[in-house]
Amino acid sequence: MAFKAQFRTGLVYVFFVGILCVAWPAGSLAAEAKAWLGGGFGLSVPNKSDTTARPMFGVNLGAKLGSEFGIGVHYLSSSKDEDVSGRSVPWNYQLYGISGSYHFEGEAKGVYLGALLGMSRVETKYLGGDLSTSPMHYGVFAGYNHPIAGEMFTLGGEVSFISIGSASGSVFGISRETDAFSTLNFLITGKFWL
């Protein structure tokens, strides 16, 4: 139940900040400004002990400021039960925040590099109780958008390295801390360009 509430909160956050990202450039910059609505799915590989590769999906909204620079918002989610000392323990994380990117032109058109920053939600079980923390995250990403059906839709791939900090939470009134970890993510992406 907590995961669904966090998912809805993350989507609302991405939606409203995304509207700002899309509306602001479209009204104030040259006709070159383009907005996108995108999504992706693939694998997330955390470097935390007792974890394995897991599915990941996400959505993002953004706009190019001119022809090369872009700003946007992202929401990424990964959920899986992990085997810890012979027990199945849920360990889930959601990442939402802002991003900046550089989109290459010329012969490298479609290639982009960027950085992201935001808040996270890490949820697990500890001593039979739910432990939920909200650490910061930051990272870098690179990808490629291949045009399909003209310039309105692109398919591509994206790889990212994201570092998620440690944070404190409580279980049964006792303060506990989740350790910092990082993830290497591989996503197949699609974007609609407006």
C-alpha positions, 0 to 999 in steps of 0.5 A: 500500500505504501508503494502505491502511495509513493508511486502516485506522489512521484507521478504527481510531482513529475507531472506538475514540474514537467508542465513547468518545464514544457510550458516555460521554454515553449513560451519564452524561447525560439521556435527551436525549443522542443518538449518531450514526454518519455518513458523507459524500462530495463534493468537496475543493478545495485551495488548493495550486498544481498541484492541482484539485478532487478527490473526498472521502469520510469517516466520523464518530461523535459524540454530543449532550451534551444537546440542543445541544452535541455531540462527535465524531471524524472521518476524511476522505480525498481521493486523486488524481493531479495534473499537475505539470510534465507528470507525473502525481504522486499527492497524497493526504491523510487527516484524523482527529481530534476535533470539537465542534458546536452543534446549533440547536433550534426553527425552525432545527432540523437546522442545526449549526456546529462546529470540528475539530482533529486529525492529518493524513497527506499523501502524495506523490512527490518525486524518485521516492521516497515522501514522507509527513508528518503535520501538524496540521489545524484548521477549521470546518464548518456543515451541515444534517441533514434527518430521513428516516424519523422521527428515526432517519436524516438526509440533508443537506449540510456545508461545511467549511474546513480548514487543514493545516499544514506538516511534515517527512519524508524521501525517500532519507534527505534531509529534505523539507517539505510546504507548508501548505495549506487545503481547502474541502470540500462533502459530502453527508452521511447519519447514523444516530441511535442 
